[in-house]
Each structure stands twice: as C-alpha cells, then as structure tokens.
Amino acid sequence: MPERLPCRKSELRTLFLFEKLDDAKLDWLCRNGSVARFKPGDIYREDDLATNFYVLLDGELVISRRTGAEDVEINRTSQVGAYAGAWRTFFGDGVDHTLDNTLRATRPSRLYVLAADKFAAAVREWFPMPLHLLEGLFLGMKNTQRAISQRERLVALGSLSAGLMHELNNPTAAAMRATAAIRERVAGLRRALATIASSGLDSATLAGLATLQEQLLEQLPLVSVATPLDVADREDELTDWLAARGVAGGWRMAPTFAQAGLDADRLDSISRGTGDAAALENVLDWLHHTIDLELSMNEIDDSTTRISTLVTAAQQYTQMDRTPYREVDVHQLLDSTLVMLTHTIGDGVTVVTDFDRSLPAVPAYAAELNQVWTNLITNAVDAMDGHGRLTVRTGRDHDRLLVEIADTGPGIAEAIKDRIFEPFFTTKPVGAGTGLGLDIAWRIVVDKHRGTLSVDSSPGDTRFVVRLPLGPPSERGDG
C-alpha cells in the first residue's frame, strides 16, 4: 500500500492543472483526494478499471502499453503536474473506462490521487462549458471515425462482392456452355453407335474398340498436362492423316483426338481393324463424340469445383458460420482472402506464398484478421499500380506467429513512414481513400489481438509484418 502523506493546497496551487482554482476548490481537492508516496513498481495495469486520477508531485513515471507478450514504453516523465489514470471518466458512459496503458513508478514518487467519481463530479461542476465543448469534440471524432470505418468496410465488401461475382461468372458460363454441348454430343453419339451397330464389324473388333475407348478416357487427365505446342503439333499431324483418307469432318475431329493423346500410329491401328473407309469414318465419328462428351463433363467438373472453391473461400472470409473468437488456422484465412481478392489483384501481379504450415492455430477474431489481410494486400497492389510481385509469408518469431505481406512497389517515403498508421492520413488522391485502412489494421492487430504491426520499406521492397501471440492472454501471463 502507498504511504499516505499530508495534502497541502499551497503545493496543489503550483500545478498547472490547478493554478487557476480558488481556495475553496483547493480545499475541496485536499478533502476529497489525498497525497501518497508510491514505491517503485506498478501503480495500475492496462485493462484495469480506471478508479483514480493521478497527478505527479515528484518522482518519475513510465507509461507503457502491451504489445504481444511485452510492455513497450511509450512515455517517461518527471514533469511535475503530469497526469494519468481516470482522466476520461467525466465523459460518463460514452467512453470505455478500462485503462489502455500501464503506469509505473521508476523510483519513490509522490502523487496526488483523486477517486474517479470525485474527479468526474468536480470537472462537470467547475468547468461545464469547456467540458461540453471537449465532450462534443471527443465523442464527435469517435462517431465520425466509426462511421467512416464502417463506410470503408462496406466499400471494401462491395468491391469484394463485385470481384466475387466476376470470378463466379467465368466458371458458371463455362459450365452452361459445356452443358449445352453435351446435349449435342449425346445425340451424335447415339447416331454413331447406331451406324456402327449396322456396319457388320465382328465382335472382336467391337471389343477392341471398346477397350480403346476406355484407354483414351483413362489417359485424358494425363494428356491435359501436355504443352500447347505438343498438342498443336499432334493436331496438325492428325489433320493431315484424316485428310489423306478422305474422312469427312476430319478438321473437326483432329483437335479432339489431339487432346485425347491419339497420334497417327494409333489411327493406323484403328484403320487396320475396321477394314473399309466407310467403317473407319463411322468408328472415328463414334470415338470423336465419346471423347468430346468426356471433355465437356470434365469442364463441368472443373467449373463446379471452382464455384465451390469460391463459395467456400467467401464463407471462410466472412466467417459467417463461425463464432467470432476461436482458434484459427491463419493460412486458411490468408488463402480465402487471396481468393476473394483475385479480381482486385489482377493478372499483372504475381502472387508468391511462402507458408509454414506447421504453425499452430492461434486464438483470434477471424473475420477481423481477414480485414487486416484485405487492407494490407490491397495497399500493396495499389502501391505497385497493378504490376509487380506480392509475397505473403508466414513463420514463427519466438512466441508469436508472423505474417509478412511484401510488395515490389516504390516504397514509403521516409518523411511519412511514421504517419502511415494515423487515422485519416493518406497519400492517395482525394476520393480514392479514407486513410483508415492501416489505422483499422493497427487497431485490430494491436488493440484487439495484443499483437504488433510494423513496416520496413525501401524502393522495390516494402514489408508489413504482423506478429500475433500464439496463445490467449491467460497462457502468456500478461492478462
């Protein structure tokens, strides 16, 4: 417990906070407050409820804030009259009254101490007009910032929705085209089968053709990885072969046979087994429709898989079906954000991911972390003007999980590097940005997750680094 000392109004009068007060008010301060000597150590801790207002009479104080598992010093003073603690209580219920910093005495220090409720009552009674002006300014700024933050989130959501619709439109259109083509292929296949059945081919030949069909369909996935140049060369070869034998529609069959991996030698084998030219053309027509049908079904499968991937990414990004705070795999969040931002990133940016998948899950507000990744990635793409390399890397930094988002843009000028996390600060043209993207990211990472957000920038290499605690506060011993 701190040592109680006499309160002298003559000393209080020397403080800049109280120098204009009359004797009656100074008497009130001494009656309702006290002077105490604190030993070196914590006077209050971050996240405690603000119960007292403190004014330094002599000694030295340090104010620090927790980032991750560490307390980072943000101010050190021996200035008589410096104050801390419950100074915002006079705003009433309009603000949060938990403390956002830790106050520590570095040596024996005397402080004037006034209970929060007494301090609030005195300020409201003694300074009603300045209080109303200050309250309006303070709360007005908070409301403005909240409104603009909400608008920025809505604008970002609208942009992401537009990009998602664009990404969904491509596989949906492909699936619709393939579905329409299947009807035509099935009709052609029925006609080809009827023709082959009446062509008089023996059972051994028909069995061989059925085996060939299965072989071609099985090897289709392997053939799909062939280079475009190899497929084009094979197509030219097959076109010449079919034209030399007078096969009607050979120009139409050649691309399909090339995709299936057929070559001239295989067609020679089919020709020997079918006998006359008419039977050969019927068999080739049947094979063409069979392969075409399989390729169309593969296209539908690829398209629906892409749609499913996009929908899953959207669910993971919004976290609509999850609890707000839970253990999350950061890589799932980064993957879903990159998918959602595909349209925003564009074709001119090469995305490189370097993920340490062995990292454990971390306790976090997943949807809000996705907002951080969105803001940092979007800023990186904007900095590169849509052309360059975006690198997203994860790793472990002692007791923290590290996420690094790097771009090859021009870098951040040294003169503004210290201001980029300030609310409303932006280097973008008027109307192109609110200046809250990095401020929102900072508050989510630092204030809400007790992590750190830093930047290291030079021309061609700008890196924003997020460090998140690997465990909740109770496991880190700082809560």
RADA-V631380 format. One record per residue. N is the residue number from 0. RES is the residue in one small letter. PSI is psi in whole degrees, -180 to 180 (none if undefined). D_FIRST is the distance of its C-alpha to the first C-alpha in Angstrom with 1 decimal. Layout:
# RADA-V631380
n	res	psi	d_first
N	RES	PSI	D_FIRST
N	RES	PSI	D_FIRST
This chain:
# RADA-V631380
n	res	psi	d_first
0	m	140	0.0
1	p	152	3.8
2	e	128	6.5
3	r	137	8.9
4	l	162	12.4
5	p	146	15.9
6	c	123	17.4
7	r	124	21.0
8	k	-24	23.6
9	s	-34	25.6
10	e	-41	23.0
11	l	-35	22.7
12	r	-22	26.5
13	t	-11	26.6
14	l	140	25.0
15	f	-26	27.7
16	l	-34	26.1
17	f	4	26.4
18	e	-21	29.3
19	k	0	31.8
20	l	147	30.0
21	d	176	31.5
22	d	-37	29.9
23	a	-42	29.6
24	k	-37	27.5
25	l	-39	25.3
26	d	-41	24.8
27	w	-42	23.9
28	l	-40	21.2
29	c	-36	19.6
30	r	-39	20.0
31	n	-17	18.7
32	g	-168	16.0
33	s	165	13.5
34	v	135	12.7
35	a	148	9.4
36	r	125	9.2
37	f	136	7.9
38	k	162	8.9
39	p	134	11.8
40	g	-174	11.4
41	d	135	11.4
42	i	-42	10.1
43	y	164	12.4
44	r	149	15.3
45	e	140	19.0
46	d	-4	20.3
47	d	158	17.2
48	l	136	18.1
49	a	108	17.6
50	t	-20	15.5
51	n	154	14.6
52	f	130	16.7
53	y	140	15.4
54	v	129	17.5
55	l	128	17.3
56	l	-43	18.0
57	d	156	18.1
58	g	-154	17.2
59	e	137	18.2
60	l	149	17.4
61	v	131	19.1
62	i	132	20.1
63	s	160	21.7
64	r	147	23.5
65	r	129	24.4
66	t	112	28.1
67	g	-127	29.2
68	a	6	27.0
69	e	151	25.7
70	d	121	23.2
71	v	124	25.5
72	e	129	24.3
73	i	-16	25.8
74	n	142	24.5
75	r	128	22.9
76	t	147	22.6
77	s	16	21.8
78	q	117	23.7
79	v	131	22.3
80	g	-10	22.2
81	a	141	21.7
82	y	161	20.0
83	a	174	18.8
84	g	-132	17.5
85	a	46	19.3
86	w	-15	22.2
87	r	2	24.8
88	t	-23	23.9
89	f	-10	26.6
90	f	-9	29.1
91	g	-145	28.6
92	d	3	29.7
93	g	-13	31.8
94	v	163	29.3
95	d	133	26.9
96	h	16	23.2
97	t	148	21.7
98	l	138	20.2
99	d	17	22.8
100	n	169	20.7
101	t	134	17.6
102	l	128	15.6
103	r	139	14.3
104	a	131	13.6
105	t	-16	16.2
106	r	169	15.2
107	p	127	12.8
108	s	141	13.2
109	r	133	13.1
110	l	143	13.3
111	y	132	14.8
112	v	128	13.3
113	l	130	15.8
114	a	147	15.9
115	a	-44	18.6
116	d	-36	21.0
117	k	-43	20.9
118	f	-46	21.5
119	a	-43	24.3
120	a	-42	25.9
121	a	-45	26.0
122	v	-42	27.5
123	r	-36	30.1
124	e	-40	31.1
125	w	-30	31.1
126	f	58	32.6
127	p	-44	34.7
128	m	-50	37.4
129	p	-36	35.4
130	l	-45	33.2
131	h	-40	36.3
132	l	-47	37.7
133	l	-42	34.6
134	e	-44	34.2
135	g	-41	37.9
136	l	-47	37.7
137	f	-53	34.6
138	l	-33	35.8
139	g	-41	39.4
140	m	-41	38.6
141	k	-43	36.8
142	n	-39	39.8
143	t	-46	42.2
144	q	-40	40.6
145	r	-42	40.4
146	a	-44	44.1
147	i	-36	45.3
148	s	-44	43.4
149	q	-41	45.1
150	r	-41	48.4
151	e	-39	48.0
152	r	-41	47.4
153	l	-41	50.5
154	v	-43	52.5
155	a	-42	51.5
156	l	-41	52.4
157	g	-42	55.7
158	s	-43	56.5
159	l	-39	55.6
160	s	-43	57.7
161	a	-42	60.7
162	g	-40	60.4
163	l	-42	60.2
164	m	-40	63.3
165	h	-45	65.1
166	e	-36	64.2
167	l	-30	65.2
168	n	-39	68.4
169	n	-56	69.9
170	p	-30	69.8
171	t	-44	70.7
172	a	-40	73.8
173	a	-43	74.7
174	a	-40	74.5
175	m	-41	76.7
176	r	-43	79.3
177	a	-38	79.4
178	t	-44	79.8
179	a	-39	82.7
180	a	-33	84.3
181	i	-40	84.0
182	r	-43	86.4
183	e	-41	89.0
184	r	-41	88.5
185	v	-41	88.9
186	a	-43	92.1
187	g	-37	93.4
188	l	-40	92.6
189	r	-44	94.6
190	r	-43	97.6
191	a	-40	97.4
192	l	-42	97.2
193	a	-40	100.2
194	t	-44	102.2
195	i	-40	101.3
196	a	-31	102.2
197	s	6	105.7
198	s	-10	106.2
199	g	16	107.6
200	l	142	105.2
201	d	166	105.4
202	s	-34	102.5
203	a	-42	101.6
204	t	-43	101.2
205	l	-40	99.1
206	a	-39	96.9
207	g	-39	96.5
208	l	-39	95.4
209	a	-40	92.9
210	t	-43	91.4
211	l	-41	91.3
212	q	-47	89.5
213	e	-40	86.8
214	q	-43	86.5
215	l	-42	86.1
216	l	-35	83.5
217	e	-33	81.5
218	q	-3	81.5
219	l	-46	80.5
220	p	-34	76.7
221	l	-38	77.7
222	v	-28	80.1
223	s	-18	77.5
224	v	0	75.8
225	a	152	78.9
226	t	151	78.9
227	p	-34	80.5
228	l	-41	83.1
229	d	-43	84.1
230	v	-40	84.5
231	a	-43	86.5
232	d	-41	88.9
233	r	-39	89.4
234	e	-42	90.1
235	d	-42	92.8
236	e	-44	94.4
237	l	-37	94.5
238	t	-44	95.9
239	d	-42	98.8
240	w	-47	99.4
241	l	-39	99.6
242	a	-39	101.7
243	a	-25	104.2
244	r	8	104.8
245	g	28	105.1
246	v	119	102.1
247	a	135	101.7
248	g	21	98.1
249	g	-36	97.3
250	w	-28	95.2
251	r	-32	93.0
252	m	-33	92.7
253	a	-47	92.0
254	p	-39	88.3
255	t	-44	87.4
256	f	-36	89.2
257	a	-41	87.4
258	q	-31	84.0
259	a	-6	85.0
260	g	8	86.0
261	l	146	89.8
262	d	180	92.0
263	a	-37	95.8
264	d	-42	96.3
265	r	-38	94.8
266	l	-35	96.9
267	d	-43	100.0
268	s	-42	99.2
269	i	-40	98.9
270	s	-42	102.2
271	r	-33	104.1
272	g	-19	102.9
273	t	-18	103.9
274	g	-109	107.4
275	d	168	108.6
276	a	-37	106.9
277	a	-45	106.5
278	a	-39	104.7
279	l	-45	102.4
280	e	-37	101.5
281	n	-43	100.7
282	v	-44	98.5
283	l	-37	96.7
284	d	-41	96.1
285	w	-46	94.6
286	l	-39	92.3
287	h	-47	91.3
288	h	-37	90.3
289	t	-49	88.5
290	i	-42	86.3
291	d	-41	85.8
292	l	-43	84.5
293	e	-41	82.1
294	l	-38	80.8
295	s	-40	80.2
296	m	-36	78.3
297	n	-38	76.1
298	e	-40	75.4
299	i	-43	74.3
300	d	-45	72.1
301	d	-41	70.5
302	s	-46	70.0
303	t	-33	68.5
304	t	-42	66.2
305	r	-43	65.1
306	i	-44	64.5
307	s	-40	62.5
308	t	-43	60.4
309	l	-42	59.7
310	v	-43	58.8
311	t	-42	56.5
312	a	-40	54.8
313	a	-40	54.4
314	q	-44	52.7
315	q	-36	50.4
316	y	-48	49.7
317	t	-22	48.9
318	q	33	47.2
319	m	-27	48.7
320	d	18	49.1
321	r	161	45.7
322	t	149	42.2
323	p	-42	40.1
324	y	121	37.5
325	r	174	38.8
326	e	131	39.7
327	v	151	42.4
328	d	110	44.9
329	v	-31	44.4
330	h	-36	48.1
331	q	-40	49.3
332	l	-44	47.4
333	l	-43	48.9
334	d	-47	52.3
335	s	-37	52.4
336	t	-43	51.2
337	l	-39	53.9
338	v	-46	56.5
339	m	-29	55.5
340	l	10	55.7
341	t	-46	59.0
342	h	-38	60.9
343	t	-42	58.3
344	i	-44	58.4
345	g	173	62.1
346	d	-17	64.8
347	g	-8	64.1
348	v	127	60.8
349	t	124	60.7
350	v	125	57.8
351	v	126	56.6
352	t	135	54.0
353	d	85	52.4
354	f	135	50.3
355	d	94	48.6
356	r	-7	49.3
357	s	-7	47.5
358	l	143	44.1
359	p	165	42.2
360	a	153	41.5
361	v	148	38.2
362	p	127	36.2
363	a	165	37.0
364	y	98	38.3
365	a	-48	41.9
366	a	-35	43.6
367	e	-34	41.0
368	l	-36	41.4
369	n	-33	45.2
370	q	-39	44.5
371	v	-50	42.9
372	w	-41	45.9
373	t	-48	48.3
374	n	-44	46.8
375	l	-42	46.7
376	i	-43	50.2
377	t	-43	51.7
378	n	-41	50.3
379	a	-44	51.8
380	v	-42	55.2
381	d	-41	55.2
382	a	-33	54.4
383	m	-1	57.4
384	d	36	59.6
385	g	7	60.6
386	h	122	61.9
387	g	-157	60.1
388	r	127	58.1
389	l	123	54.9
390	t	128	53.0
391	v	118	50.4
392	r	144	48.6
393	t	155	46.0
394	g	-175	44.3
395	r	134	41.2
396	d	90	38.6
397	h	-115	36.3
398	d	23	34.1
399	r	152	35.6
400	l	133	38.9
401	l	133	40.7
402	v	123	43.2
403	e	129	45.3
404	i	115	47.7
405	a	148	50.0
406	d	164	53.0
407	t	30	55.8
408	g	-171	55.7
409	p	-11	55.7
410	g	172	51.9
411	i	128	49.2
412	a	140	49.7
413	e	-33	47.1
414	a	-24	46.7
415	i	1	45.4
416	k	-36	43.6
417	d	-6	40.2
418	r	-6	41.0
419	i	-22	42.6
420	f	2	39.5
421	e	140	39.1
422	p	139	40.1
423	f	3	43.7
424	f	126	44.5
425	t	149	47.8
426	t	1	50.8
427	k	159	53.2
428	p	160	55.8
429	v	131	55.2
430	g	-12	55.4
431	a	-11	55.0
432	g	152	51.2
433	t	-15	48.2
434	g	16	45.8
435	l	-6	43.4
436	g	-51	44.4
437	l	-31	42.1
438	d	-44	39.3
439	i	-45	39.6
440	a	-43	39.8
441	w	-48	36.6
442	r	-36	34.6
443	i	-45	36.0
444	v	-51	35.3
445	v	-52	32.0
446	d	-42	30.3
447	k	-33	31.7
448	h	1	32.3
449	r	34	29.6
450	g	-164	32.5
451	t	151	33.9
452	l	121	37.1
453	s	168	38.7
454	v	142	42.2
455	d	121	44.5
456	s	138	47.7
457	s	162	51.0
458	p	125	54.5
459	g	-2	55.7
460	d	94	52.4
461	t	129	49.4
462	r	119	46.8
463	f	127	44.0
464	v	122	41.6
465	v	130	39.3
466	r	124	36.9
467	l	137	35.5
468	p	140	33.0
469	l	-14	35.1
470	g	164	32.6
471	p	167	30.4
472	p	-40	26.6
473	s	-28	25.9
474	e	-19	28.3
475	r	-10	26.8
476	g	20	23.3
477	d	9	22.1
478	g	none	21.6
